[in-house]
């Protein structure tokens, strides 16, 4: 069915196109009775203003955009994103603002969507996740000129607003805890190496090795999927001298790693301690329940949305919001290393 036009509304209401234009744009020139008639007809015809027309009169889209460049199969099982999206939706819907969400395969496709949505006036601002090392998206979004907020930091995101937690401090808290339990060989099943938060966690682990005089640390990059998390775990536990503790960058990978340890007859936590960087119901329902870094991801989503809405309402004001560092919640997947295991 063709999109209804102002002329269609005018014919059905029995008025001129000029009268329809005045009524739909809230301008004087028609009586209140005529205005109400036109608005009623427009509603019955499911008329909506064209995006280009909205742009000409300076109207807002009342929507923000989020594009995620990760394999869709990994997003679908990731509790972190489910909670983040719930928080975003809660804050945005309370302000009658929609969220346009799209999952794409790579950064080039993500950038193309930013340009398209901006040119079509579909959104008033953007949310950027998975901040990269030398991230090309920052310059593009600055060039587009729409407000945006980056989930990640600190710094190095141009003039864009940011909301972030200290990944380095969080990793240090994990390693300090494991070292206090006597673990000296610690592995890290990391995420994508192009992500800044992955690099900060890797560097924090390496720095801890020197500070705490650990015997060995190793970081293995993955795509965050359970399959690669399991494969990395299997390779680590097959080494002649294996790690006594493994830190996972997501709870999905940690659960997969726990399954591999069980498959290989490596007792958790007597022979291997496991820590998840994200905490969710997954970490709590497995046996043993997983020690994890906990934070309110729903509240984080609300904070990101609120920061972007503030940037849209008052552009040009610097906004750099540091949230609380995730806290370590100790459960039954970590313990002092038993004597006589292969990792010592």
VOPAGU-2260 file (C-alpha; in pm, 1 decimal, decimal comma):
REM VOPAGU-2260
SITE   aa  ch    i         X         Y         Z
SITE  UNK   A    0       0,0       0,0       0,0
SITE  UNK   A    1     139,6     341,5     -98,9
SITE  UNK   A    2     249,1     574,4     177,8
SITE  UNK   A    3     -31,5     832,0     237,6
SITE  UNK   A    4      55,9    1190,6     144,5
SITE  UNK   A    5     -66,3    1532,8     252,5
SITE  UNK   A    6    -274,6    1540,7     -66,7
SITE  UNK   A    7    -444,4    1213,2      32,3
SITE  UNK   A    8    -531,0    1353,2     374,4
SITE  UNK   A    9    -661,8    1676,2     216,5
SITE  UNK   A   10    -893,8    1484,6     -19,0
SITE  UNK   A   11   -1038,6    1267,9     257,7
SITE  UNK   A   12   -1081,8    1561,1     499,0
SITE  UNK   A   13   -1222,6    1789,3     227,7
SITE  UNK   A   14    -969,4    2067,4     291,8
SITE  UNK   A   15    -674,8    2220,7     109,0
SITE  UNK   A   16    -321,3    2083,7     121,8
SITE  UNK   A   17    -213,6    2407,7     287,5
SITE  UNK   A   18    -461,8    2352,6     570,5
SITE  UNK   A   19    -325,7    1999,9     621,5
SITE  UNK   A   20      30,0    2131,3     633,9
SITE  UNK   A   21     -66,1    2393,5     892,8
SITE  UNK   A   22    -245,7    2138,0    1110,0
SITE  UNK   A   23      21,9    1867,5    1098,7
SITE  UNK   A   24     301,5    2113,1    1178,5
SITE  UNK   A   25     111,9    2286,3    1459,7
SITE  UNK   A   26     105,4    2621,6    1281,8
SITE  UNK   A   27    -174,4    2884,7    1295,0
SITE  UNK   A   28    -402,5    2931,6     995,7
SITE  UNK   A   29    -679,0    2679,1    1058,8
SITE  UNK   A   30    -956,6    2658,8    1316,0
SITE  UNK   A   31    -926,8    2419,7    1606,1
SITE  UNK   A   32   -1215,1    2211,7    1471,1
SITE  UNK   A   33   -1044,0    2178,7    1132,1
SITE  UNK   A   34    -712,9    2093,8    1297,8
SITE  UNK   A   35    -871,5    1813,7    1499,8
SITE  UNK   A   36   -1046,3    1678,1    1188,5
SITE  UNK   A   37    -720,5    1671,1     993,9
SITE  UNK   A   38    -532,1    1503,9    1278,8
SITE  UNK   A   39    -805,1    1241,5    1310,0
SITE  UNK   A   40    -792,7    1164,4     936,8
SITE  UNK   A   41    -412,0    1148,1     945,6
SITE  UNK   A   42    -429,2     898,4    1232,1
SITE  UNK   A   43    -688,0     685,5    1053,3
SITE  UNK   A   44    -465,9     675,9     743,1
SITE  UNK   A   45    -161,2     585,7     955,5
SITE  UNK   A   46      23,0     888,1     817,9
SITE  UNK   A   47     377,9     949,3     939,1
SITE  UNK   A   48     607,2    1233,4     832,9
SITE  UNK   A   49     880,0    1142,5     585,4
SITE  UNK   A   50    1227,4    1146,8     742,8
SITE  UNK   A   51    1353,0    1405,7     493,2
SITE  UNK   A   52    1055,0    1629,2     566,1
SITE  UNK   A   53    1116,9    1596,7     938,1
SITE  UNK   A   54    1477,0    1704,3     885,9
SITE  UNK   A   55    1370,3    2013,7     691,2
SITE  UNK   A   56    1164,7    2138,9     983,5
SITE  UNK   A   57    1428,3    2040,1    1239,1
SITE  UNK   A   58    1216,8    1770,4    1401,8
SITE  UNK   A   59    1390,4    1505,8    1609,7
SITE  UNK   A   60    1372,6    1138,5    1517,5
SITE  UNK   A   61    1307,2    1046,1    1882,6
SITE  UNK   A   62    1533,9     744,8    1834,2
SITE  UNK   A   63    1897,3     647,7    1894,7
SITE  UNK   A   64    2108,9     389,4    1715,5
SITE  UNK   A   65    2317,4      97,3    1836,5
SITE  UNK   A   66    2513,8    -111,4    1585,1
SITE  UNK   A   67    2707,6    -414,0    1713,6
SITE  UNK   A   68    2983,2    -560,4    1496,0
SITE  UNK   A   69    3006,4    -912,2    1633,5
SITE  UNK   A   70    2893,2   -1248,9    1501,8
SITE  UNK   A   71    2519,6   -1273,5    1568,4
SITE  UNK   A   72    2561,6   -1623,8    1712,4
SITE  UNK   A   73    2781,4   -1493,0    1995,8
SITE  UNK   A   74    2550,0   -1201,5    2076,9
SITE  UNK   A   75    2253,3   -1436,4    2103,6
SITE  UNK   A   76    2397,8   -1626,1    2400,4
SITE  UNK   A   77    2574,2   -1337,5    2576,9
SITE  UNK   A   78    2397,3   -1240,2    2903,3
SITE  UNK   A   79    2596,7    -914,7    2926,2
SITE  UNK   A   80    2434,7    -775,6    2613,0
SITE  UNK   A   81    2089,6    -892,6    2716,4
SITE  UNK   A   82    2115,9    -699,3    3043,3
SITE  UNK   A   83    2276,2    -397,9    2874,5
SITE  UNK   A   84    1997,2    -378,7    2617,0
SITE  UNK   A   85    1734,5    -412,6    2889,8
SITE  UNK   A   86    1884,1    -115,8    3073,6
SITE  UNK   A   87    1906,7      91,5    2755,9
SITE  UNK   A   88    1545,0      17,8    2667,4
SITE  UNK   A   89    1422,3      96,4    3018,5
SITE  UNK   A   90    1579,6     442,0    3022,3
SITE  UNK   A   91    1496,6     528,7    2661,3
SITE  UNK   A   92    1135,1     411,9    2676,4
SITE  UNK   A   93    1079,7     620,6    2990,2
SITE  UNK   A   94    1164,3     923,0    2771,2
SITE  UNK   A   95     957,5     795,8    2472,4
SITE  UNK   A   96    1275,6     739,2    2268,1
SITE  UNK   A   97    1317,6     431,1    2048,3
SITE  UNK   A   98    1628,4     216,7    2008,7
SITE  UNK   A   99    1732,4     112,6    1657,5
SITE  UNK   A  100    1948,9    -200,2    1693,0
SITE  UNK   A  101    2141,7    -376,3    1418,9
SITE  UNK   A  102    2401,0    -655,1    1436,0
SITE  UNK   A  103    2657,1    -655,1    1152,8
SITE  UNK   A  104    2964,6    -860,6    1072,0
SITE  UNK   A  105    3245,0    -600,8    1073,3
SITE  UNK   A  106    3342,8    -241,1    1144,1
SITE  UNK   A  107    3312,7    -132,0     780,4
SITE  UNK   A  108    2947,6    -237,7     775,5
SITE  UNK   A  109    2892,4     -64,0    1110,4
SITE  UNK   A  110    3031,6     264,5     977,2
SITE  UNK   A  111    2813,3     240,4     666,5
SITE  UNK   A  112    2504,9     207,7     886,4
SITE  UNK   A  113    2604,6     518,6    1084,3
SITE  UNK   A  114    2631,5     720,1     764,6
SITE  UNK   A  115    2301,2     586,7     628,1
SITE  UNK   A  116    2099,9     641,4     944,0
SITE  UNK   A  117    2239,4     993,3     979,6
SITE  UNK   A  118    2166,6    1085,8     615,9
SITE  UNK   A  119    1812,8     948,6     646,4
SITE  UNK   A  120    1760,7    1129,1     979,8
SITE  UNK   A  121    1655,0     807,3    1147,9
SITE  UNK   A  122    1833,9     873,2    1476,9
SITE  UNK   A  123    1934,1    1163,6    1699,1
SITE  UNK   A  124    2250,9     998,3    1830,0
SITE  UNK   A  125    2457,5     681,8    1852,1
SITE  UNK   A  126    2579,5     436,2    2115,4
SITE  UNK   A  127    2919,3     281,4    2037,9
SITE  UNK   A  128    3028,5     -40,6    2208,9
SITE  UNK   A  129    3348,5    -246,6    2193,6
SITE  UNK   A  130    3590,0      47,8    2171,7
SITE  UNK   A  131    3882,9     -55,1    1952,4
SITE  UNK   A  132    4251,8      27,6    1952,6
SITE  UNK   A  133    4283,3     325,4    1711,6
SITE  UNK   A  134    3909,4     305,0    1657,8
SITE  UNK   A  135    3809,5     435,1    1310,0
SITE  UNK   A  136    3447,8     484,8    1418,5
SITE  UNK   A  137    3527,5     780,4    1644,3
SITE  UNK   A  138    3644,1    1007,0    1362,1
SITE  UNK   A  139    3352,4     902,5    1139,9
SITE  UNK   A  140    3090,4     976,7    1406,3
SITE  UNK   A  141    3254,3    1311,7    1484,3
SITE  UNK   A  142    3242,9    1393,3    1112,9
SITE  UNK   A  143    2873,7    1299,1    1094,8
SITE  UNK   A  144    2808,6    1547,0    1373,8
SITE  UNK   A  145    2544,7    1361,1    1573,1
SITE  UNK   A  146    2586,7    1321,3    1950,6
SITE  UNK   A  147    2727,4     985,0    2058,4
SITE  UNK   A  148    2837,2     802,7    2369,7
SITE  UNK   A  149    3108,5     536,9    2383,7
SITE  UNK   A  150    3075,5     246,6    2625,4
SITE  UNK   A  151    3442,0     213,9    2713,4
SITE  UNK   A  152    3744,6     419,9    2806,3
SITE  UNK   A  153    3919,4     596,5    2955,9
SITE  UNK   A  154    3979,3     867,3    2698,7
SITE  UNK   A  155    4094,8     842,1    2337,2
SITE  UNK   A  156    3748,2     881,4    2191,3
SITE  UNK   A  157    3776,5    1236,8    2062,0
SITE  UNK   A  158    3491,9    1466,5    2159,4
SITE  UNK   A  159    3245,0    1182,9    2212,7
SITE  UNK   A  160    3089,9    1125,1    2553,7
SITE  UNK   A  161    3187,8     808,0    2736,3
SITE  UNK   A  162    3069,4     576,8    3012,4
SITE  UNK   A  163    3327,3     328,9    3136,2
SITE  UNK   A  164    3455,7     104,3    3412,0
SITE  UNK   A  165    3823,7      43,2    3485,3
SITE  UNK   A  166    3904,3    -292,7    3323,3
SITE  UNK   A  167    4263,4    -272,6    3441,7
SITE  UNK   A  168    4167,4    -227,4    3805,3
SITE  UNK   A  169    3917,6    -511,8    3773,0
SITE  UNK   A  170    4177,3    -752,0    3632,6
SITE  UNK   A  171    4427,3    -653,3    3901,7
SITE  UNK   A  172    4172,3    -742,2    4170,3
SITE  UNK   A  173    4131,8   -1090,9    4020,2
SITE  UNK   A  174    4505,1   -1158,4    3994,9
SITE  UNK   A  175    4574,2   -1028,6    4344,8
SITE  UNK   A  176    4308,3   -1264,9    4479,2
SITE  UNK   A  177    4441,3   -1566,0    4288,2
SITE  UNK   A  178    4798,2   -1490,4    4394,2
SITE  UNK   A  179    4684,1   -1470,9    4755,6
SITE  UNK   A  180    4548,8   -1825,4    4712,0
SITE  UNK   A  181    4894,7   -1936,4    4602,2
SITE  UNK   A  182    4840,3   -1952,2    4226,0
SITE  UNK   A  183    5150,3   -1863,1    4027,4
SITE  UNK   A  184    5052,2   -1992,5    3682,4
SITE  UNK   A  185    4752,5   -1797,8    3557,0
SITE  UNK   A  186    4595,4   -1809,0    3210,8
SITE  UNK   A  187    4356,8   -1558,2    3057,8
SITE  UNK   A  188    4105,0   -1665,4    2794,9
SITE  UNK   A  189    4058,0   -1322,1    2642,8
SITE  UNK   A  190    3821,0   -1164,5    2395,0
SITE  UNK   A  191    3900,7   -1004,8    2061,5
SITE  UNK   A  192    4251,0    -851,6    2066,5
SITE  UNK   A  193    4136,1    -544,4    1869,7
SITE  UNK   A  194    3919,1    -431,2    2162,5
SITE  UNK   A  195    4070,3    -179,0    2402,3
SITE  UNK   A  196    3925,4    -347,2    2709,7
SITE  UNK   A  197    4088,0    -675,6    2602,0
SITE  UNK   A  198    4426,2    -504,3    2570,0
SITE  UNK   A  199    4390,6    -335,5    2909,6
SITE  UNK   A  200    4316,5    -669,7    3075,5
SITE  UNK   A  201    4609,6    -840,7    2902,1
SITE  UNK   A  202    4850,7    -565,3    3008,6
SITE  UNK   A  203    4718,9    -573,7    3365,4
SITE  UNK   A  204    4788,8    -947,3    3385,3
SITE  UNK   A  205    5139,8    -904,6    3247,5
SITE  UNK   A  206    5214,9    -621,6    3488,7
SITE  UNK   A  207    5089,0    -834,8    3777,7
SITE  UNK   A  208    5330,1   -1112,8    3681,1
SITE  UNK   A  209    5624,7    -883,9    3751,2
SITE  UNK   A  210    5475,5    -723,5    4060,7
SITE  UNK   A  211    5366,9   -1052,7    4221,6
SITE  UNK   A  212    5654,5   -1263,8    4083,3
SITE  UNK   A  213    5425,8   -1512,3    3918,1
SITE  UNK   A  214    5586,8   -1809,9    3745,7
SITE  UNK   A  215    5386,4   -1776,4    3421,5
SITE  UNK   A  216    5095,5   -1583,3    3274,4
SITE  UNK   A  217    4943,6   -1630,1    2931,1
SITE  UNK   A  218    4655,7   -1464,8    2743,2
SITE  UNK   A  219    4475,1   -1647,4    2461,7
SITE  UNK   A  220    4253,1   -1431,1    2234,3
SITE  UNK   A  221    3912,4   -1561,9    2119,6
SITE  UNK   A  222    3593,4   -1432,1    1957,2
SITE  UNK   A  223    3401,5   -1458,7    2289,4
SITE  UNK   A  224    3215,2   -1770,0    2171,1
SITE  UNK   A  225    3167,8   -2077,9    2385,9
SITE  UNK   A  226    3334,6   -2286,8    2112,3
SITE  UNK   A  227    3656,4   -2085,5    2113,9
SITE  UNK   A  228    3648,7   -2059,4    2493,0
SITE  UNK   A  229    3629,6   -2439,0    2513,2
SITE  UNK   A  230    3906,1   -2484,6    2254,4
SITE  UNK   A  231    4137,0   -2244,2    2436,9
SITE  UNK   A  232    4072,8   -2422,9    2766,9
SITE  UNK   A  233    4140,1   -2762,7    2614,0
SITE  UNK   A  234    4473,6   -2638,4    2475,7
SITE  UNK   A  235    4575,8   -2485,3    2808,4
SITE  UNK   A  236    4490,3   -2795,7    3010,1
SITE  UNK   A  237    4677,4   -3017,0    2761,7
SITE  UNK   A  238    5009,3   -2845,4    2827,9
SITE  UNK   A  239    5283,1   -3034,6    3010,5
SITE  UNK   A  240    5277,2   -2767,4    3279,7
SITE  UNK   A  241    4927,0   -2632,9    3285,9
SITE  UNK   A  242    4787,4   -2323,1    3459,6
SITE  UNK   A  243    4638,1   -2359,4    3803,7
SITE  UNK   A  244    4388,2   -2077,7    3742,1
SITE  UNK   A  245    4209,4   -1945,8    3434,4
SITE  UNK   A  246    4036,6   -1607,0    3401,3
SITE  UNK   A  247    3769,3   -1583,0    3130,6
SITE  UNK   A  248    3656,5   -1258,8    2965,3
SITE  UNK   A  249    3291,8   -1370,6    2969,2
SITE  UNK   A  250    3077,1   -1603,7    3173,0
SITE  UNK   A  251    2974,0   -1793,1    2859,2
SITE  UNK   A  252    3337,3   -1889,2    2795,3
SITE  UNK   A  253    3389,0   -1964,3    3165,3
SITE  UNK   A  254    3099,0   -2211,5    3166,7
SITE  UNK   A  255    3238,7   -2372,9    2850,6
SITE  UNK   A  256    3580,5   -2393,9    3017,7
SITE  UNK   A  257    3430,7   -2557,5    3324,5
SITE  UNK   A  258    3275,2   -2819,1    3099,0
SITE  UNK   A  259    3611,0   -2892,3    2935,3
SITE  UNK   A  260    3781,8   -2927,7    3273,3
SITE  UNK   A  261    3517,9   -3181,1    3378,0
SITE  UNK   A  262    3561,2   -3366,0    3048,8
SITE  UNK   A  263    3939,8   -3385,8    3101,5
SITE  UNK   A  264    3914,9   -3495,9    3464,9
SITE  UNK   A  265    4061,7   -3171,8    3604,8
SITE  UNK   A  266    3894,5   -3104,3    3937,9
SITE  UNK   A  267    3755,4   -2753,7    3996,0
SITE  UNK   A  268    3859,4   -2596,4    4226,3
SITE  UNK   A  269    4105,0   -2850,0    4373,8
SITE  UNK   A  270    4327,0   -2860,2    4063,5
SITE  UNK   A  271    4201,7   -2559,9    3870,8
SITE  UNK   A  272    4044,6   -2232,3    3981,8
SITE  UNK   A  273    3809,8   -2053,0    3741,3
SITE  UNK   A  274    3707,3   -1684,8    3741,9
SITE  UNK   A  275    3459,9   -1517,6    3503,0
SITE  UNK   A  276    3498,0   -1151,4    3411,0
SITE  UNK   A  277    3120,5   -1109,9    3380,8
SITE  UNK   A  278    2863,2   -1233,9    3625,9
SITE  UNK   A  279    2514,3   -1355,4    3537,6
SITE  UNK   A  280    2272,2   -1632,3    3624,8
SITE  UNK   A  281    2493,4   -1866,8    3419,1
SITE  UNK   A  282    2776,8   -1823,4    3667,2
SITE  UNK   A  283    2548,1   -1903,3    3959,9
SITE  UNK   A  284    2362,0   -2210,8    3835,1
SITE  UNK   A  285    2657,2   -2428,6    3728,5
SITE  UNK   A  286    2841,2   -2660,3    3966,1
SITE  UNK   A  287    3053,2   -2539,1    4119,5
SITE  UNK   A  288    2914,8   -2183,7    4096,8
SITE  UNK   A  289    3172,6   -1948,3    3948,4
SITE  UNK   A  290    3372,4   -1677,5    4117,9
SITE  UNK   A  291    3306,6   -1369,3    3904,4
SITE  UNK   A  292    3333,3    -994,4    3872,2
SITE  UNK   A  293    2987,2    -861,5    3946,9
SITE  UNK   A  294    2822,4    -536,9    3844,9
SITE  UNK   A  295    2472,5    -412,2    3771,0
SITE  UNK   A  296    2477,6    -429,3    3390,1
SITE  UNK   A  297    2113,0    -321,4    3373,1
SITE  UNK   A  298    2203,5      -1,2    3561,1
SITE  UNK   A  299    2502,8      43,4    3329,4
SITE  UNK   A  300    2267,3      37,9    3030,8
SITE  UNK   A  301    2046,7     301,5    3191,4
SITE  UNK   A  302    2352,3     518,3    3258,2
SITE  UNK   A  303    2466,7     493,7    2896,0
SITE  UNK   A  304    2121,4     589,0    2768,6
SITE  UNK   A  305    2089,5     879,4    3012,0
SITE  UNK   A  306    2432,1    1011,2    2911,4
SITE  UNK   A  307    2342,4    1003,1    2541,2
SITE  UNK   A  308    2007,5    1174,6    2599,4
SITE  UNK   A  309    2187,7    1446,8    2792,8
SITE  UNK   A  310    2434,6    1487,9    2504,8
SITE  UNK   A  311    2145,0    1518,3    2258,4
SITE  UNK   A  312    1969,7    1777,8    2474,5
SITE  UNK   A  313    2288,5    1976,6    2535,9
SITE  UNK   A  314    2550,3    1896,9    2268,2
SITE  UNK   A  315    2909,4    2008,2    2300,6
SITE  UNK   A  316    2937,6    1954,6    2677,7
SITE  UNK   A  317    3219,8    1708,3    2768,6
SITE  UNK   A  318    3086,9    1396,9    2939,9
SITE  UNK   A  319    3317,5    1130,9    3081,1
SITE  UNK   A  320    3136,8     907,2    3329,4
SITE  UNK   A  321    3341,2     653,6    3524,8
SITE  UNK   A  322    3120,5     386,9    3679,0
SITE  UNK   A  323    3199,3     167,3    3975,9
SITE  UNK   A  324    3465,3     -96,6    3915,2
SITE  UNK   A  325    3310,6    -446,8    3910,9
SITE  UNK   A  326    3360,3    -621,5    4245,7
SITE  UNK   A  327    3487,8    -974,5    4291,5
SITE  UNK   A  328    3220,0   -1215,3    4413,4
SITE  UNK   A  329    3388,4   -1528,6    4547,2
SITE  UNK   A  330    3209,6   -1859,6    4495,7
SITE  UNK   A  331    3310,5   -2224,8    4489,7
SITE  UNK   A  332    3514,3   -2231,8    4165,9
SITE  UNK   A  333    3826,0   -2087,1    4333,1
SITE  UNK   A  334    4040,8   -2228,5    4613,4
SITE  UNK   A  335    4402,6   -2261,1    4720,0
SITE  UNK   A  336    4585,5   -2497,7    4486,1
SITE  UNK   A  337    4616,4   -2852,0    4616,5
SITE  UNK   A  338    4971,3   -2981,3    4653,1
SITE  UNK   A  339    5113,3   -3223,5    4400,1
SITE  UNK   A  340    4919,7   -3108,1    4091,8
SITE  UNK   A  341    5073,9   -3081,4    3747,0
SITE  UNK   A  342    5074,7   -2701,2    3744,3
SITE  UNK   A  343    5336,0   -2658,1    4017,1
